[in-house]
């Protein structure tokens, strides 16, 4: 881990002065008042200068300045503070003057946290450095609260979410915090800010520790999807916000091997999104191709967030996302599209030709598209009379062959295990009674064995009970999805389709 990398990590992730983008917003007709909360660090710096017996603005001198002079001084001062913090973060050690400046301008906790990073860096121990960086992150969150962004300290707006550490009474710690609705969260200002430009998106990805191998593909995905217009835009506009939401939830994009794949999405407990993997194959693959794969995988992540369980329909949505991605690429950069389609790299040409085939199938209709994905891409296959693959949503809830059948079987097994536990408990109590009346080593051994058997039985019961809960949730989600589809079909005056190819859902789906 090099000093340069650390400096970039610190400055991109934790610099409370890193955004001067909104300086123009300050250039309004009204005056910047003394001690304006939107520029509190500048005024803290003036107090530091006076304490150091240097010239600093006071309320008296400030009130004599006109609007233009105040704006100029604030802009120059905040730019200086930004550079000063950069210097402090990459220094081998902090001199007393710099440490005092940090404490006066940003608070003692930030000073202490940065000091720990410097000490950790001097050890050369990457684990210690990571812990120290995490502490800086923790301090920034403690100072800022959940709705505050360090990038907006100098955005010309008061830090309304800033917690007053000296007066904790200002924070209502007992107030319940309602979780944000997922669909609403995708349009939150912090998510939209991260997507405002490709440069901002790249900065955000690095702040979240995105592997270097994933960066070209993610930025290529951004460059394509951000060019979408018309119906393609309407159907794909949730993908990029989902990427930001996923990383803001502290989920990870990781470099892992999976034979024959460029990327994959992984669910966690109760089918919640857990991680997105990219494989070493991306290193030799055009970023635009990797971007197509990532768009596909983040459609799966979106489905996980909304509670759509993974079926063949899910894969159809993933492939449809790829179809839209290539439509957008072809429309916005036709020469680049042709370059990929006729590429000298055999693997690139093969992927593009395959994509052209399933894109053609999509245009021919849902059934043709489902056939191309299910059997052309081996999501459904028969081998010596045995079926391997993903069931369509409608078949997955069929009580004779789908998830309801599995749920019924698990409930039956769980009940049998519960009955078995009852018998073992009675047997355990009987052995205990015998030992109390007439202790013996034989009864000691019997008690030990029955206790172990009971422990194993309870463990099996707990497993089956957890599986029953998971299957109940999955069946409920799939039934909910079918009901939602039927409702949409009625509203649109259309017949129920065979598959759910709606890439995005609406509030009626996530809030039934």
RALINNOR-V517745 format. One record per pair of residues at least 4 apart in sequence whose ideal C-beta (glycine too) atoms are under 7 Angstrom apart, sorted by the first residue. I is the first residue (numbers start at 1). GAP is how many residues later the second one is. D is the distance in Angstrom with one decimal. If there is no record, write none. Layout:
I|GAP|D ; I|GAP|D
This chain:
1|4|5.8 ; 1|5|6.4 ; 1|125|4.9 ; 1|128|6.1 ; 3|4|6.3 ; 3|87|6.7 ; 4|4|6.5 ; 5|4|6.1 ; 6|4|6.1 ; 6|115|6.1 ; 6|123|6.8 ; 7|4|6.0 ; 7|82|6.3 ; 7|83|4.3 ; 8|4|5.8 ; 9|4|5.8 ; 9|124|6.6 ; 10|4|5.5 ; 10|5|7.0 ; 10|79|4.6 ; 10|107|6.9 ; 11|4|4.7 ; 11|7|6.5 ; 11|75|6.0 ; 11|78|6.3 ; 12|191|5.7 ; 12|194|5.3 ; 12|195|5.1 ; 13|124|6.9 ; 13|194|4.4 ; 14|122|5.0 ; 14|123|6.4 ; 14|126|5.6 ; 14|136|6.5 ; 15|70|6.0 ; 15|135|6.7 ; 16|90|6.2 ; 16|134|4.5 ; 16|137|4.8 ; 17|61|6.6 ; 17|64|5.3 ; 17|65|3.9 ; 17|68|5.4 ; 17|136|6.4 ; 17|137|6.2 ; 18|64|6.9 ; 18|132|7.0 ; 18|133|5.7 ; 19|132|4.2 ; 19|133|6.1 ; 19|135|5.9 ; 19|136|6.1 ; 20|58|6.4 ; 20|59|6.5 ; 20|62|6.9 ; 20|134|5.6 ; 22|133|4.2 ; 22|134|5.0 ; 23|52|5.4 ; 25|131|4.2 ; 26|6|6.7 ; 26|45|5.6 ; 26|48|6.7 ; 26|130|4.5 ; 27|44|5.7 ; 29|38|7.0 ; 31|36|5.0 ; 31|39|6.0 ; 32|4|5.2 ; 32|7|6.3 ; 32|38|4.5 ; 32|39|6.5 ; 32|42|5.9 ; 34|25|4.6 ; 34|28|4.7 ; 34|29|6.7 ; 35|5|7.0 ; 35|8|5.2 ; 37|121|3.8 ; 37|122|6.2 ; 38|118|5.3 ; 38|119|5.3 ; 38|120|5.0 ; 39|4|6.5 ; 39|35|5.3 ; 40|4|6.1 ; 41|4|6.5 ; 41|40|6.0 ; 41|64|5.3 ; 41|65|6.7 ; 41|112|6.5 ; 42|4|6.9 ; 42|32|5.3 ; 42|35|4.5 ; 42|36|5.6 ; 43|4|6.9 ; 44|4|6.6 ; 44|60|5.8 ; 44|61|4.5 ; 45|4|6.6 ; 45|32|6.1 ; 45|36|6.1 ; 45|60|5.2 ; 46|4|6.7 ; 46|10|4.0 ; 46|11|4.6 ; 47|4|6.3 ; 47|9|6.8 ; 47|57|6.4 ; 48|4|6.3 ; 48|53|5.6 ; 48|56|4.0 ; 48|57|6.2 ; 49|5|4.4 ; 49|6|6.5 ; 49|7|3.2 ; 50|6|4.2 ; 57|4|5.2 ; 57|5|5.0 ; 58|4|6.7 ; 59|4|6.3 ; 65|4|4.1 ; 65|5|4.9 ; 67|4|6.4 ; 68|4|6.3 ; 69|4|6.3 ; 70|4|6.2 ; 71|4|6.2 ; 72|4|6.2 ; 73|4|5.9 ; 74|4|6.1 ; 75|4|6.3 ; 76|4|6.4 ; 77|4|6.4 ; 78|4|6.4 ; 78|76|5.0 ; 79|4|6.7 ; 80|4|6.1 ; 81|4|6.3 ; 81|24|6.5 ; 82|4|6.6 ; 83|4|6.5 ; 84|4|6.4 ; 84|17|6.8 ; 85|4|6.3 ; 86|4|6.7 ; 87|4|6.2 ; 88|6|6.0 ; 88|10|5.1 ; 88|14|6.3 ; 88|26|6.5 ; 89|25|6.3 ; 91|27|6.9 ; 93|25|5.8 ; 94|4|4.8 ; 94|5|4.6 ; 94|21|6.3 ; 94|24|6.5 ; 96|4|6.2 ; 97|4|6.4 ; 98|4|6.5 ; 99|4|6.5 ; 99|12|5.6 ; 100|4|6.2 ; 101|4|5.9 ; 102|4|5.6 ; 102|8|6.1 ; 102|9|4.0 ; 102|12|6.7 ; 103|4|6.7 ; 103|5|4.8 ; 103|8|4.6 ; 106|4|4.4 ; 107|36|6.6 ; 108|4|6.2 ; 109|4|6.2 ; 109|30|4.8 ; 109|34|6.8 ; 110|4|6.3 ; 110|29|5.9 ; 111|4|6.3 ; 112|4|6.7 ; 113|4|6.9 ; 113|22|5.1 ; 113|23|4.4 ; 113|26|4.5 ; 114|4|6.6 ; 114|22|6.5 ; 115|4|6.5 ; 116|4|6.1 ; 116|16|4.5 ; 116|19|5.9 ; 117|4|6.2 ; 117|15|4.3 ; 117|16|6.3 ; 117|19|6.1 ; 118|4|6.7 ; 120|5|6.8 ; 120|8|4.2 ; 120|9|4.6 ; 120|12|4.0 ; 121|8|5.8 ; 123|5|5.4 ; 125|4|6.7 ; 126|4|6.3 ; 127|4|6.6 ; 128|4|6.3 ; 129|4|6.3 ; 130|4|6.4 ; 131|4|6.6 ; 132|4|6.8 ; 133|4|6.5 ; 134|4|6.3 ; 135|4|6.4 ; 136|4|6.4 ; 137|4|6.5 ; 138|4|6.2 ; 139|4|6.2 ; 140|4|5.8 ; 140|10|5.7 ; 143|19|6.9 ; 143|20|6.6 ; 143|22|6.9 ; 144|4|3.4 ; 144|6|6.6 ; 144|17|6.5 ; 144|18|6.3 ; 145|16|4.2 ; 145|17|6.6 ; 145|18|5.0 ; 147|14|4.3 ; 148|11|6.2 ; 148|13|4.0 ; 148|14|6.2 ; 149|41|5.9 ; 152|5|6.8 ; 153|6|6.6 ; 163|8|5.5 ; 164|6|4.3 ; 180|4|5.8 ; 180|5|4.5 ; 181|4|6.7 ; 181|329|6.8 ; 182|123|5.1 ; 182|124|6.5 ; 182|328|6.1 ; 183|324|6.2 ; 183|327|5.8 ; 185|6|7.0 ; 185|60|5.9 ; 186|5|6.3 ; 186|52|6.2 ; 186|55|3.9 ; 186|56|6.8 ; 186|59|6.2 ; 187|5|6.6 ; 188|4|7.0 ; 189|4|6.0 ; 190|4|6.7 ; 191|4|6.7 ; 191|50|5.2 ; 191|53|4.7 ; 191|54|6.2 ; 192|4|6.5 ; 193|7|6.7 ; 194|6|5.9 ; 194|7|6.0 ; 194|10|4.1 ; 194|50|4.8 ; 195|6|5.8 ; 195|45|5.4 ; 195|46|6.7 ; 195|49|6.3 ; 196|4|5.1 ; 197|4|7.0 ; 198|4|6.3 ; 198|21|6.2 ; 198|24|5.5 ; 198|25|6.3 ; 199|4|6.5 ; 200|4|6.3 ; 201|4|6.4 ; 201|18|7.0 ; 201|21|5.2 ; 202|4|6.5 ; 202|17|5.9 ; 203|4|6.4 ; 204|4|6.5 ; 204|40|6.6 ; 205|5|4.1 ; 205|10|6.3 ; 205|13|5.9 ; 206|4|6.4 ; 208|39|4.2 ; 210|4|5.4 ; 210|5|6.2 ; 210|8|6.9 ; 210|43|5.4 ; 211|42|6.4 ; 211|43|6.9 ; 211|44|4.8 ; 213|42|5.4 ; 213|65|6.2 ; 213|69|5.7 ; 213|70|6.0 ; 214|4|5.6 ; 214|39|5.1 ; 214|64|5.0 ; 215|4|6.1 ; 216|4|6.1 ; 216|71|3.7 ; 216|74|6.8 ; 217|4|6.3 ; 217|61|7.0 ; 217|65|5.9 ; 217|70|5.1 ; 217|73|3.0 ; 217|74|5.0 ; 217|77|5.4 ; 218|4|6.6 ; 218|76|6.2 ; 219|4|6.4 ; 220|4|6.5 ; 220|67|3.8 ; 220|68|4.8 ; 220|70|6.6 ; 220|71|3.7 ; 221|4|6.0 ; 221|70|3.4 ; 221|73|5.1 ; 221|74|5.4 ; 222|4|5.6 ; 222|18|6.3 ; 224|64|6.9 ; 224|67|5.9 ; 224|101|5.8 ; 224|104|5.3 ; 224|105|5.1 ; 225|11|5.7 ; 225|14|5.9 ; 225|15|5.6 ; 225|70|6.7 ; 225|100|6.9 ; 225|103|6.6 ; 227|101|5.8 ; 227|105|3.9 ; 228|4|4.7 ; 228|5|3.8 ; 228|8|5.5 ; 228|100|4.7 ; 229|4|5.3 ; 231|4|6.2 ; 232|4|6.0 ; 232|92|5.1 ; 232|95|5.6 ; 232|96|5.4 ; 233|4|5.6 ; 235|89|5.9 ; 235|268|5.2 ; 236|85|6.7 ; 236|88|5.0 ; 236|267|6.9 ; 238|4|5.8 ; 238|64|5.9 ; 238|266|4.7 ; 239|56|5.6 ; 239|59|5.4 ; 239|60|6.5 ; 239|82|6.7 ; 240|4|6.9 ; 241|4|6.0 ; 242|4|6.0 ; 242|56|5.2 ; 242|59|5.7 ; 242|60|4.6 ; 242|63|7.0 ; 243|4|6.6 ; 243|55|5.5 ; 244|4|6.0 ; 245|4|6.4 ; 246|5|4.9 ; 246|27|6.1 ; 246|55|5.5 ; 247|4|6.4 ; 251|22|6.0 ; 251|23|6.5 ; 251|24|6.0 ; 252|23|5.2 ; 253|23|4.9 ; 253|25|6.7 ; 254|21|5.6 ; 254|23|5.4 ; 255|23|5.9 ; 256|21|4.4 ; 256|23|6.6 ; 257|22|5.5 ; 257|23|6.3 ; 258|6|5.5 ; 258|19|6.5 ; 258|21|5.3 ; 261|18|5.7 ; 262|16|6.8 ; 262|17|6.0 ; 262|19|5.4 ; 262|20|5.7 ; 262|23|6.2 ; 262|28|5.9 ; 262|31|4.4 ; 263|13|6.7 ; 263|14|6.2 ; 263|15|4.9 ; 263|16|6.8 ; 263|30|4.5 ; 263|31|5.8 ; 263|34|4.9 ; 264|13|4.8 ; 264|33|6.4 ; 265|11|5.3 ; 265|32|4.4 ; 265|35|4.0 ; 265|36|5.5 ; 266|8|4.9 ; 266|9|4.9 ; 266|11|6.6 ; 267|4|4.8 ; 267|5|6.5 ; 267|6|6.4 ; 267|7|5.7 ; 267|37|5.5 ; 268|4|5.1 ; 268|5|7.0 ; 268|6|3.3 ; 270|200|6.3 ; 270|203|6.4 ; 271|33|6.1 ; 271|38|6.3 ; 271|203|7.0 ; 272|32|6.2 ; 273|28|4.7 ; 273|31|4.1 ; 273|32|6.0 ; 276|21|5.4 ; 276|22|6.9 ; 276|25|6.5 ; 278|4|5.0 ; 281|4|5.9 ; 282|8|4.8 ; 285|4|5.1 ; 285|5|5.4 ; 286|54|6.4 ; 286|62|5.5 ; 287|4|6.1 ; 288|4|6.9 ; 288|41|6.6 ; 288|52|6.4 ; 289|4|6.9 ; 289|59|6.1 ; 289|62|5.6 ; 290|4|6.3 ; 291|4|6.3 ; 292|4|6.7 ; 292|30|5.1 ; 292|33|5.0 ; 292|34|6.7 ; 293|4|6.4 ; 294|4|6.1 ; 295|4|6.7 ; 295|26|5.1 ; 295|27|6.5 ; 295|30|4.8 ; 296|22|4.2 ; 296|23|6.9 ; 296|25|5.4 ; 296|26|5.1 ; 297|4|6.7 ; 298|4|6.4 ; 299|4|6.7 ; 299|18|5.5 ; 299|19|5.0 ; 299|22|4.3 ; 299|204|6.3 ; 300|4|6.6 ; 300|14|6.3 ; 300|18|5.8 ; 301|4|6.6 ; 302|4|6.4 ; 303|5|4.1 ; 303|11|5.5 ; 303|14|6.8 ; 306|199|5.1 ; 306|203|6.6 ; 306|204|5.6 ; 307|170|4.8 ; 308|6|6.7 ; 308|169|6.7 ; 308|173|5.7 ; 309|165|4.7 ; 309|168|5.0 ; 309|169|5.4 ; 310|4|4.7 ; 311|79|5.8 ; 311|80|6.0 ; 311|81|6.3 ; 311|82|4.6 ; 311|85|5.0 ; 312|4|6.5 ; 312|62|5.9 ; 312|67|6.0 ; 312|68|6.7 ; 312|78|4.0 ; 312|79|6.1 ; 312|80|4.7 ; 313|4|6.5 ; 313|79|6.0 ; 313|80|4.4 ; 313|186|5.0 ; 313|187|4.5 ; 314|4|6.6 ; 315|4|6.3 ; 315|58|5.7 ; 315|64|5.3 ; 315|75|6.3 ; 316|4|6.1 ; 316|53|6.6 ; 316|54|6.0 ; 316|57|5.6 ; 316|183|5.5 ; 316|185|5.9 ; 317|4|6.5 ; 317|184|6.2 ; 317|186|5.6 ; 318|4|6.9 ; 319|4|6.6 ; 319|39|5.8 ; 319|54|5.1 ; 320|4|6.6 ; 320|42|6.6 ; 320|181|5.7 ; 320|183|6.4 ; 321|4|6.3 ; 321|182|6.2 ; 322|4|6.5 ; 322|33|6.2 ; 323|4|6.4 ; 323|36|4.8 ; 323|39|5.0 ; 324|4|6.3 ; 325|4|6.4 ; 326|4|6.1 ; 326|29|5.6 ; 326|33|6.2 ; 327|4|6.3 ; 328|4|5.9 ; 329|4|5.9 ; 329|7|7.0 ; 329|8|5.3 ; 330|4|5.9 ; 330|7|4.3 ; 333|4|6.1 ; 334|4|6.4 ; 335|4|6.4 ; 336|4|6.6 ; 337|4|6.3 ; 338|4|6.1 ; 339|4|6.4 ; 340|8|6.1 ; 340|12|5.1 ; 341|11|4.8 ; 342|7|6.9 ; 343|5|4.1 ; 343|6|4.9 ; 345|4|6.5 ; 346|4|6.1 ; 347|4|6.4 ; 348|4|6.4 ; 349|4|6.2 ; 350|4|6.3 ; 351|4|6.3 ; 352|4|6.4 ; 353|4|6.7 ; 354|4|6.8 ; 355|4|5.9 ; 356|4|6.4 ; 357|4|6.6 ; 357|15|6.8 ; 358|4|6.4 ; 358|11|6.9 ; 358|14|4.6 ; 358|15|6.4 ; 358|18|6.9 ; 359|4|6.8 ; 360|4|6.6 ; 361|7|4.7 ; 361|8|4.8 ; 361|11|3.8 ; 362|7|4.4 ; 364|4|4.1 ; 365|4|6.8 ; 366|4|6.1 ; 366|131|6.3 ; 366|132|6.0 ; 366|133|5.7 ; 366|135|6.6 ; 367|4|6.4 ; 367|131|6.7 ; 368|4|6.5 ; 369|4|6.5 ; 370|4|5.6 ; 370|129|5.9 ; 371|4|5.8 ; 372|4|4.4 ; 373|4|5.3 ; 373|6|6.2 ; 374|5|5.1 ; 374|6|4.1 ; 374|15|7.0 ; 375|5|6.0 ; 375|6|6.9 ; 379|10|5.4 ; 379|11|4.9 ; 380|9|3.3 ; 380|10|6.2 ; 381|7|5.4 ; 381|8|5.7 ; 382|4|6.9 ; 382|5|5.6 ; 383|5|6.3 ; 391|4|4.3 ; 391|5|4.4 ; 391|11|6.2 ; 392|4|6.8 ; 392|106|7.0 ; 392|107|6.1 ; 393|85|6.0 ; 393|88|6.3 ; 393|89|6.6 ; 393|106|6.9 ; 393|107|5.7 ; 394|88|6.9 ; 394|104|6.9 ; 395|6|6.7 ; 395|7|5.8 ; 396|6|4.5 ; 396|7|5.6 ; 396|82|5.7 ; 397|5|5.3 ; 397|6|6.3 ; 397|7|6.4 ; 397|78|6.5 ; 397|81|4.9 ; 397|82|5.8 ; 397|85|6.5 ; 398|4|4.3 ; 399|5|4.3 ; 399|6|6.0 ; 400|5|6.4 ; 401|4|6.2 ; 403|4|6.0 ; 403|68|6.1 ; 403|71|5.8 ; 403|72|5.0 ; 403|75|6.7 ; 404|4|6.3 ; 404|71|5.8 ; 405|4|6.6 ; 406|4|6.3 ; 406|65|6.0 ; 407|4|6.4 ; 407|61|6.9 ; 407|64|4.2 ; 407|65|6.4 ; 407|68|5.8 ; 408|4|6.6 ; 409|4|6.4 ; 410|4|6.1 ; 410|54|5.9 ; 410|57|5.3 ; 410|58|5.0 ; 410|61|6.0 ; 411|4|6.5 ; 411|57|5.7 ; 412|4|6.5 ; 413|4|6.4 ; 413|51|5.5 ; 414|4|6.3 ; 414|47|6.6 ; 414|50|4.1 ; 414|51|5.8 ; 414|54|5.6 ; 415|4|6.5 ; 416|4|6.4 ; 417|4|6.5 ; 417|40|6.4 ; 417|43|5.5 ; 417|44|4.4 ; 417|47|5.8 ; 418|4|6.8 ; 418|43|6.0 ; 419|4|6.7 ; 420|4|6.4 ; 420|37|5.6 ; 421|4|6.2 ; 421|33|6.8 ; 421|36|5.0 ; 421|37|6.1 ; 421|40|5.9 ; 422|4|6.6 ; 423|4|6.4 ; 424|4|6.2 ; 424|26|6.4 ; 424|29|5.9 ; 424|30|4.6 ; 424|33|5.7 ; 425|4|6.5 ; 425|29|6.6 ; 426|4|6.4 ; 427|4|6.5 ; 427|23|5.7 ; 428|4|6.4 ; 428|22|4.8 ; 428|23|6.5 ; 428|26|5.9 ; 429|4|6.4 ; 430|4|6.6 ; 431|4|6.4 ; 431|12|6.1 ; 431|15|5.2 ; 431|16|5.0 ; 431|19|5.9 ; 432|4|6.5 ; 432|15|6.5 ; 433|4|6.5 ; 434|4|6.6 ; 434|9|5.6 ; 435|4|5.3 ; 435|8|4.5 ; 435|12|6.3 ; 439|4|6.6 ; 440|4|7.0 ; 441|4|6.4 ; 442|4|6.4 ; 443|4|6.2 ; 444|4|6.5 ; 445|4|6.4 ; 446|4|6.3 ; 447|4|6.1 ; 448|4|6.6 ; 449|4|6.3 ; 450|4|6.1 ; 451|4|6.4 ; 452|4|6.5 ; 453|4|6.3 ; 454|4|6.3 ; 455|4|6.4 ; 456|4|6.5 ; 457|4|6.3 ; 458|4|6.3 ; 459|4|6.6 ; 460|4|6.4 ; 461|4|5.9 ; 462|4|6.3 ; 463|4|6.4 ; 464|4|6.3 ; 465|4|6.8 ; 466|4|6.4 ; 467|4|6.1 ; 468|4|6.1 ; 469|4|6.5 ; 470|4|6.3 ; 471|4|6.2 ; 472|4|6.2 ; 473|4|6.2 ; 474|4|6.3 ; 475|4|6.1 ; 476|4|6.1 ; 477|4|6.4 ; 478|4|6.6 ; 479|4|6.4 ; 480|4|6.3 ; 480|32|5.8 ; 481|4|6.4 ; 481|19|6.1 ; 482|4|6.4 ; 483|4|6.4 ; 484|4|6.4 ; 484|24|6.4 ; 484|25|4.7 ; 485|4|6.3 ; 485|11|6.5 ; 485|12|6.9 ; 485|15|5.6 ; 486|4|6.5 ; 486|10|5.7 ; 487|4|6.4 ; 487|21|6.9 ; 488|4|6.1 ; 489|5|4.9 ; 489|6|6.4 ; 489|7|5.0 ; 489|8|6.9 ; 505|4|3.8 ; 505|5|6.2 ; 507|4|5.3
